[in-house]
Amino acid sequence: VEAIEKVNIEKAGLLYEMIDSTDYYRGHAEAGSRSLMNVSFNLPTAELEAKFIAEAAAIGPNGLKGHRSIGGCRASIYNAFPREGVVKLVAFMKEFEAANPA
């Protein structure tokens, strides 16, 4: 259980580090209340969010549409979700931001 927790902390950390490194992506939760399993965030506009979700699904990371109560995007990175998937998502986020300025 401790080993799985360590991996989950690392996976969430990679995503939160990406979100915190730019104003392009804005997280919902305060740092002390962040989930290790569901990372919610917004992009500058709803149109960019829709484009982000569609383009991500085309290359693999799918299911990024946010929760109905807060909208935006949500990456669900439960135990079975591999670290490599988070790395791929973070790389896509960097590329998307560079290609789609606000």
PyMOL commands that place a pseudoatom at each C-alpha (Angstrom):
pseudoatom trace, name=CA, resn=VAL, resi=1, chain=A, elem=C, hetatm=0, pos=[0.000, 0.000, 0.000]
pseudoatom trace, name=CA, resn=GLU, resi=2, chain=A, elem=C, hetatm=0, pos=[2.843, 2.389, 0.833]
pseudoatom trace, name=CA, resn=ALA, resi=3, chain=A, elem=C, hetatm=0, pos=[4.464, 1.781, -2.562]
pseudoatom trace, name=CA, resn=ILE, resi=4, chain=A, elem=C, hetatm=0, pos=[1.194, 2.546, -4.365]
pseudoatom trace, name=CA, resn=GLU, resi=5, chain=A, elem=C, hetatm=0, pos=[0.752, 5.695, -2.310]
pseudoatom trace, name=CA, resn=LYS, resi=6, chain=A, elem=C, hetatm=0, pos=[4.254, 6.840, -3.248]
pseudoatom trace, name=CA, resn=VAL, resi=7, chain=A, elem=C, hetatm=0, pos=[3.504, 6.355, -6.958]
pseudoatom trace, name=CA, resn=ASN, resi=8, chain=A, elem=C, hetatm=0, pos=[0.172, 8.182, -6.624]
pseudoatom trace, name=CA, resn=ILE, resi=9, chain=A, elem=C, hetatm=0, pos=[1.853, 11.126, -4.890]
pseudoatom trace, name=CA, resn=GLU, resi=10, chain=A, elem=C, hetatm=0, pos=[4.430, 11.266, -7.676]
pseudoatom trace, name=CA, resn=LYS, resi=11, chain=A, elem=C, hetatm=0, pos=[1.795, 11.106, -10.436]
pseudoatom trace, name=CA, resn=ALA, resi=12, chain=A, elem=C, hetatm=0, pos=[-0.319, 13.857, -8.884]
pseudoatom trace, name=CA, resn=GLY, resi=13, chain=A, elem=C, hetatm=0, pos=[2.811, 15.900, -8.236]
pseudoatom trace, name=CA, resn=LEU, resi=14, chain=A, elem=C, hetatm=0, pos=[3.747, 15.820, -11.916]
pseudoatom trace, name=CA, resn=LEU, resi=15, chain=A, elem=C, hetatm=0, pos=[0.338, 17.174, -12.900]
pseudoatom trace, name=CA, resn=TYR, resi=16, chain=A, elem=C, hetatm=0, pos=[0.130, 19.790, -10.164]
pseudoatom trace, name=CA, resn=GLU, resi=17, chain=A, elem=C, hetatm=0, pos=[3.664, 20.945, -10.972]
pseudoatom trace, name=CA, resn=MET, resi=18, chain=A, elem=C, hetatm=0, pos=[2.583, 21.513, -14.573]
pseudoatom trace, name=CA, resn=ILE, resi=19, chain=A, elem=C, hetatm=0, pos=[-0.551, 23.368, -13.517]
pseudoatom trace, name=CA, resn=ASP, resi=20, chain=A, elem=C, hetatm=0, pos=[1.321, 25.504, -10.989]
pseudoatom trace, name=CA, resn=SER, resi=21, chain=A, elem=C, hetatm=0, pos=[4.105, 26.385, -13.438]
pseudoatom trace, name=CA, resn=THR, resi=22, chain=A, elem=C, hetatm=0, pos=[1.893, 28.491, -15.690]
pseudoatom trace, name=CA, resn=ASP, resi=23, chain=A, elem=C, hetatm=0, pos=[-1.116, 30.795, -15.651]
pseudoatom trace, name=CA, resn=TYR, resi=24, chain=A, elem=C, hetatm=0, pos=[-2.541, 28.939, -18.658]
pseudoatom trace, name=CA, resn=TYR, resi=25, chain=A, elem=C, hetatm=0, pos=[-3.827, 26.068, -16.524]
pseudoatom trace, name=CA, resn=ARG, resi=26, chain=A, elem=C, hetatm=0, pos=[-5.625, 26.942, -13.293]
pseudoatom trace, name=CA, resn=GLY, resi=27, chain=A, elem=C, hetatm=0, pos=[-6.286, 24.342, -10.650]
pseudoatom trace, name=CA, resn=HIS, resi=28, chain=A, elem=C, hetatm=0, pos=[-9.467, 24.283, -8.592]
pseudoatom trace, name=CA, resn=ALA, resi=29, chain=A, elem=C, hetatm=0, pos=[-8.288, 23.008, -5.251]
pseudoatom trace, name=CA, resn=GLU, resi=30, chain=A, elem=C, hetatm=0, pos=[-6.141, 24.792, -2.705]
pseudoatom trace, name=CA, resn=ALA, resi=31, chain=A, elem=C, hetatm=0, pos=[-2.706, 23.172, -2.339]
pseudoatom trace, name=CA, resn=GLY, resi=32, chain=A, elem=C, hetatm=0, pos=[-3.622, 21.554, 0.998]
pseudoatom trace, name=CA, resn=SER, resi=33, chain=A, elem=C, hetatm=0, pos=[-6.873, 20.107, -0.328]
pseudoatom trace, name=CA, resn=ARG, resi=34, chain=A, elem=C, hetatm=0, pos=[-5.728, 18.597, -3.611]
pseudoatom trace, name=CA, resn=SER, resi=35, chain=A, elem=C, hetatm=0, pos=[-6.786, 15.122, -4.632]
pseudoatom trace, name=CA, resn=LEU, resi=36, chain=A, elem=C, hetatm=0, pos=[-4.257, 12.478, -5.606]
pseudoatom trace, name=CA, resn=MET, resi=37, chain=A, elem=C, hetatm=0, pos=[-6.864, 10.789, -7.782]
pseudoatom trace, name=CA, resn=ASN, resi=38, chain=A, elem=C, hetatm=0, pos=[-8.765, 13.564, -9.581]
pseudoatom trace, name=CA, resn=VAL, resi=39, chain=A, elem=C, hetatm=0, pos=[-6.836, 16.618, -10.744]
pseudoatom trace, name=CA, resn=SER, resi=40, chain=A, elem=C, hetatm=0, pos=[-9.248, 19.356, -11.830]
pseudoatom trace, name=CA, resn=PHE, resi=41, chain=A, elem=C, hetatm=0, pos=[-8.203, 22.410, -13.797]
pseudoatom trace, name=CA, resn=ASN, resi=42, chain=A, elem=C, hetatm=0, pos=[-9.351, 25.035, -16.269]
pseudoatom trace, name=CA, resn=LEU, resi=43, chain=A, elem=C, hetatm=0, pos=[-7.831, 26.556, -19.372]
pseudoatom trace, name=CA, resn=PRO, resi=44, chain=A, elem=C, hetatm=0, pos=[-8.200, 30.238, -20.310]
pseudoatom trace, name=CA, resn=THR, resi=45, chain=A, elem=C, hetatm=0, pos=[-11.508, 29.729, -22.163]
pseudoatom trace, name=CA, resn=ALA, resi=46, chain=A, elem=C, hetatm=0, pos=[-14.253, 27.132, -22.535]
pseudoatom trace, name=CA, resn=GLU, resi=47, chain=A, elem=C, hetatm=0, pos=[-13.391, 26.908, -26.242]
pseudoatom trace, name=CA, resn=LEU, resi=48, chain=A, elem=C, hetatm=0, pos=[-9.776, 26.012, -25.438]
pseudoatom trace, name=CA, resn=GLU, resi=49, chain=A, elem=C, hetatm=0, pos=[-10.991, 23.446, -22.907]
pseudoatom trace, name=CA, resn=ALA, resi=50, chain=A, elem=C, hetatm=0, pos=[-13.138, 21.752, -25.557]
pseudoatom trace, name=CA, resn=LYS, resi=51, chain=A, elem=C, hetatm=0, pos=[-10.238, 21.756, -28.021]
pseudoatom trace, name=CA, resn=PHE, resi=52, chain=A, elem=C, hetatm=0, pos=[-7.856, 20.435, -25.355]
pseudoatom trace, name=CA, resn=ILE, resi=53, chain=A, elem=C, hetatm=0, pos=[-10.204, 17.564, -24.457]
pseudoatom trace, name=CA, resn=ALA, resi=54, chain=A, elem=C, hetatm=0, pos=[-10.740, 16.614, -28.118]
pseudoatom trace, name=CA, resn=GLU, resi=55, chain=A, elem=C, hetatm=0, pos=[-7.060, 16.770, -29.082]
pseudoatom trace, name=CA, resn=ALA, resi=56, chain=A, elem=C, hetatm=0, pos=[-5.984, 14.841, -25.989]
pseudoatom trace, name=CA, resn=ALA, resi=57, chain=A, elem=C, hetatm=0, pos=[-8.501, 12.083, -26.747]
pseudoatom trace, name=CA, resn=ALA, resi=58, chain=A, elem=C, hetatm=0, pos=[-7.119, 11.804, -30.276]
pseudoatom trace, name=CA, resn=ILE, resi=59, chain=A, elem=C, hetatm=0, pos=[-3.640, 10.905, -28.955]
pseudoatom trace, name=CA, resn=GLY, resi=60, chain=A, elem=C, hetatm=0, pos=[-4.641, 8.772, -25.978]
pseudoatom trace, name=CA, resn=PRO, resi=61, chain=A, elem=C, hetatm=0, pos=[-5.482, 10.660, -22.783]
pseudoatom trace, name=CA, resn=ASN, resi=62, chain=A, elem=C, hetatm=0, pos=[-9.271, 10.611, -22.839]
pseudoatom trace, name=CA, resn=GLY, resi=63, chain=A, elem=C, hetatm=0, pos=[-11.991, 11.204, -20.294]
pseudoatom trace, name=CA, resn=LEU, resi=64, chain=A, elem=C, hetatm=0, pos=[-10.630, 14.648, -19.425]
pseudoatom trace, name=CA, resn=LYS, resi=65, chain=A, elem=C, hetatm=0, pos=[-13.972, 16.416, -19.417]
pseudoatom trace, name=CA, resn=GLY, resi=66, chain=A, elem=C, hetatm=0, pos=[-14.496, 18.039, -16.040]
pseudoatom trace, name=CA, resn=HIS, resi=67, chain=A, elem=C, hetatm=0, pos=[-17.075, 17.224, -13.426]
pseudoatom trace, name=CA, resn=ARG, resi=68, chain=A, elem=C, hetatm=0, pos=[-20.532, 18.589, -14.169]
pseudoatom trace, name=CA, resn=SER, resi=69, chain=A, elem=C, hetatm=0, pos=[-20.528, 20.775, -11.059]
pseudoatom trace, name=CA, resn=ILE, resi=70, chain=A, elem=C, hetatm=0, pos=[-17.270, 22.620, -11.808]
pseudoatom trace, name=CA, resn=GLY, resi=71, chain=A, elem=C, hetatm=0, pos=[-16.680, 22.086, -15.533]
pseudoatom trace, name=CA, resn=GLY, resi=72, chain=A, elem=C, hetatm=0, pos=[-13.217, 22.484, -16.975]
pseudoatom trace, name=CA, resn=CYS, resi=73, chain=A, elem=C, hetatm=0, pos=[-10.985, 19.438, -17.189]
pseudoatom trace, name=CA, resn=ARG, resi=74, chain=A, elem=C, hetatm=0, pos=[-10.373, 16.567, -14.822]
pseudoatom trace, name=CA, resn=ALA, resi=75, chain=A, elem=C, hetatm=0, pos=[-7.611, 13.996, -15.050]
pseudoatom trace, name=CA, resn=SER, resi=76, chain=A, elem=C, hetatm=0, pos=[-8.561, 10.859, -13.135]
pseudoatom trace, name=CA, resn=ILE, resi=77, chain=A, elem=C, hetatm=0, pos=[-5.318, 9.134, -12.198]
pseudoatom trace, name=CA, resn=TYR, resi=78, chain=A, elem=C, hetatm=0, pos=[-6.445, 6.288, -9.996]
pseudoatom trace, name=CA, resn=ASN, resi=79, chain=A, elem=C, hetatm=0, pos=[-4.104, 3.496, -8.878]
pseudoatom trace, name=CA, resn=ALA, resi=80, chain=A, elem=C, hetatm=0, pos=[-4.255, 1.587, -12.169]
pseudoatom trace, name=CA, resn=PHE, resi=81, chain=A, elem=C, hetatm=0, pos=[-3.462, 4.679, -14.266]
pseudoatom trace, name=CA, resn=PRO, resi=82, chain=A, elem=C, hetatm=0, pos=[0.229, 4.375, -15.202]
pseudoatom trace, name=CA, resn=ARG, resi=83, chain=A, elem=C, hetatm=0, pos=[2.872, 6.987, -14.453]
pseudoatom trace, name=CA, resn=GLU, resi=84, chain=A, elem=C, hetatm=0, pos=[3.723, 6.964, -18.168]
pseudoatom trace, name=CA, resn=GLY, resi=85, chain=A, elem=C, hetatm=0, pos=[0.199, 8.169, -18.909]
pseudoatom trace, name=CA, resn=VAL, resi=86, chain=A, elem=C, hetatm=0, pos=[0.685, 11.166, -16.627]
pseudoatom trace, name=CA, resn=VAL, resi=87, chain=A, elem=C, hetatm=0, pos=[4.028, 11.935, -18.270]
pseudoatom trace, name=CA, resn=LYS, resi=88, chain=A, elem=C, hetatm=0, pos=[2.323, 11.799, -21.678]
pseudoatom trace, name=CA, resn=LEU, resi=89, chain=A, elem=C, hetatm=0, pos=[-0.472, 14.083, -20.474]
pseudoatom trace, name=CA, resn=VAL, resi=90, chain=A, elem=C, hetatm=0, pos=[1.977, 16.638, -19.061]
pseudoatom trace, name=CA, resn=ALA, resi=91, chain=A, elem=C, hetatm=0, pos=[3.930, 16.647, -22.341]
pseudoatom trace, name=CA, resn=PHE, resi=92, chain=A, elem=C, hetatm=0, pos=[0.671, 17.186, -24.228]
pseudoatom trace, name=CA, resn=MET, resi=93, chain=A, elem=C, hetatm=0, pos=[-0.277, 20.032, -21.885]
pseudoatom trace, name=CA, resn=LYS, resi=94, chain=A, elem=C, hetatm=0, pos=[3.024, 21.791, -22.624]
pseudoatom trace, name=CA, resn=GLU, resi=95, chain=A, elem=C, hetatm=0, pos=[2.597, 21.332, -26.372]
pseudoatom trace, name=CA, resn=PHE, resi=96, chain=A, elem=C, hetatm=0, pos=[-1.025, 22.458, -26.284]
pseudoatom trace, name=CA, resn=GLU, resi=97, chain=A, elem=C, hetatm=0, pos=[-0.192, 25.619, -24.364]
pseudoatom trace, name=CA, resn=ALA, resi=98, chain=A, elem=C, hetatm=0, pos=[2.599, 26.509, -26.817]
pseudoatom trace, name=CA, resn=ALA, resi=99, chain=A, elem=C, hetatm=0, pos=[0.350, 25.906, -29.855]
pseudoatom trace, name=CA, resn=ASN, resi=100, chain=A, elem=C, hetatm=0, pos=[-2.757, 27.627, -28.469]
pseudoatom trace, name=CA, resn=PRO, resi=101, chain=A, elem=C, hetatm=0, pos=[-1.918, 30.930, -26.795]
pseudoatom trace, name=CA, resn=ALA, resi=102, chain=A, elem=C, hetatm=0, pos=[-4.679, 32.548, -24.791]
for i in range(1, 102): cmd.bond("trace and resi %d" % i, "trace and resi %d" % (i + 1))
show_as sticks, trace
zoom trace
